[in-house]
């Protein structure tokens, strides 16, 4: 918000009147407190380096999880930051694979600091072992997002596909559209394509919180 009543000169704290040493703080801490207080003032004067909103899109999978980072204000076209896969070995025990997904995703979040997270809301059928594993992957994803301070948006497959083409669009069709939108080299037709489309749907304001 603009400051309609600015001070005539920038306000700087003057350190001429320290607290009464004998009453407020022990003598040995005075210099430490003074140095710390001055450092706070200096930090406040540094310009903000925050980046525009960043969306992390995730295509859940126990074997090849796709992820993508888009950045941009809602008033301009988003920019592609990065995308990739988190792959796990099918020979490893399920807890090991879940731990690997958690660790890799935490590293991605640490590196790119997304401000929002969008995850595909996959249909779960408990009768199939593969979807039971996927349900556990979704639990890990929601936990990592929560620890990062984000309440993820869940986006139905038909929603993110319709946002670019039609509800039954094939991955090949979505990839062709994304290549043109973001000036990408030929994309591998894998979960990365879905993750980019999911991130873009979140940026467009689609999806809903759990």
N, C-alpha and C positions, 0 to 999 in steps of 0.2 A: 504494500500500500504506500502511495507517495506520502512524503512528509511535508505537510502544508505549513508547518511552523519550524523550519530548520533553525538551528543555532547559528549565530553569526560566524562562529569559528568552530572547527572540529573540536569536540570535547576530548581532552586527554587527562587521565587521572594523574594528579600530582602527589608524589610520595613524600611530602614534607611533614605530614601529621600521622605518624604511625600510632597504633594503639599503645596505651600505657603498658610498658613492658612488664612491670611487676604484677599487674592485675590481669591483663588479657592473655599473654602468652609467656612461656619460659624464655629466658634470654637466648638459649641455644637455638631456638626456632625462628627468631626474628628475621634473620637473613634468608632462610629458606622460604618463609611466607612471603617476604618481599619479592624474591625472585619469581616465585610461582605466580603471584598476582600480576607482575609486569608481563610475564609470558602469556597470561590470559588476555591482557589488553592487546598484545601484539598479534595473537591469533585472531582476535575479533576484527582486526584491521585488514586481514588478508582477504583478497577477493574470492568470491565463490567459484569453485571449479566443477560444480555439479553438471552432469550431462543431461540431455533430454531424456524423456521417459524411455525405458528399455523394456521390451517384452521378451520373455523366454517362452518359446513354444515347445511342447513335449509330446511326442508320439510314444505312448507307453509300450514296452515290450520287455520280456525277460531275456531275450537273446540279442536283439538289436534295437536299442532305444534311440529314437531320433530326437535331436534338439536343435534349436535355432534361436538366434538373438537378432531382433529388429530394434531399431532406434529411430525416434522422430516424434516431433510434436504433432498433435492432431490436425494442425493447420497446414501441414506440409506432408509430402510423400515420405514414408519411412525409408530408412537406409538399412541394407543388409550389413550386419556386423560380423557374424560368423555362424557356422552350423557344423554338425557332425553326428557321429554315432557313439553310443556306449554299448560295447559288445561284451558278452559274457560267454564263458565256455560251458557248453551243455553237459560236459562230464563232471563239472563241479557240483557240490551239493547246493541245494536251493538257498540256504542261509548265506553261503559264501557268495553266490551270485547277487543276492539282494544287497549284501554289504558292499560289493564292488560298485553297484549302481549308486548306492548312497554316497560313497566316497567320491566317485567321479562327478556326480551331480553337484556335490558341495564344492568341489574344485572349480567347476564351471561357474557357479554362482559367485564364488570368491573372486574369480578373474574378471567377470563381466558386470557384476552388481546389478542384476535386473530389478526394475521397480515393480513389475507385474509378471505374473506367470499364468500361462494358459495350458491346460492339459486336455487331451482328447478324452471325452467321456465314452469309454468303450462299453459295448454291451457285454454283460457278464452272465454266463450260464454255468451255475455251480456243477452241473453234471459232467462238464468237460474238464479234465485235469489242466489243460493249457490255460483256460480262462481262470481257474482257481489260482494259478501262479500269477496271472496278470492282476488279479485282485490284490495280491500281496505287494506287487510292484506299485500299484496305485497307493497303497498305504504308505510305502516308503516315500513316494513322491510328495504326498500331502504332508508328511512329517518334515521333510527337508524344506518345503516351501514355508511351513509354519515357523520353523526355526529361523528362517531368513526374514520373517516378518511379513510374509505375503499370504493372503487368502486366495488361493488359485481359482481362476475361472475354469469351468468345465465346458468344453465345446463338443457338441455332437458331430460325428463324421459328416452327416448330411448337411450340417450348418456350415462347416468350413469348406466343404466341397461346393455348396451352392454359392458361397461368397465369391468364388472364382469362376465357377462353371455351372454345373448342375448337380443335384444330390447323388447321382449315380456315376459321376465322372470317374474315369480311370486315372491311375497315378501318372500314366504317360501324358494325358491331357493336362493335368495340373502342373506337371513339370514344365511342359512347353510354355504355359502361361507365366509361371514364375521366372523362367529364364529371360523372358522379354521384360517383365516388370522390373527385375533387379539387375539386368544386364549380366547375367551369370553365364559362365561357360557351361557346356552340357552337364546337367545334373545326373548323378547316378540315380536310377529309378529305384530308390530304397526309402527307408523311413525318414531320411533327411527331408525329402520332398514334403511329406505330410507335416513334419515339424515346422517347416517354414510357413506352410499354409495355415497351420494352427496359430502360430505367432501372429500372422497377419490378421486372422479373424479376431484375435484378442485385441489387437491394435485398433481394429475397426469398431470395437465396442460390442462384439458378439459374445455369447456364452453366458453362463450364470454361475453364481457361487453355490457350493454345496449347502 
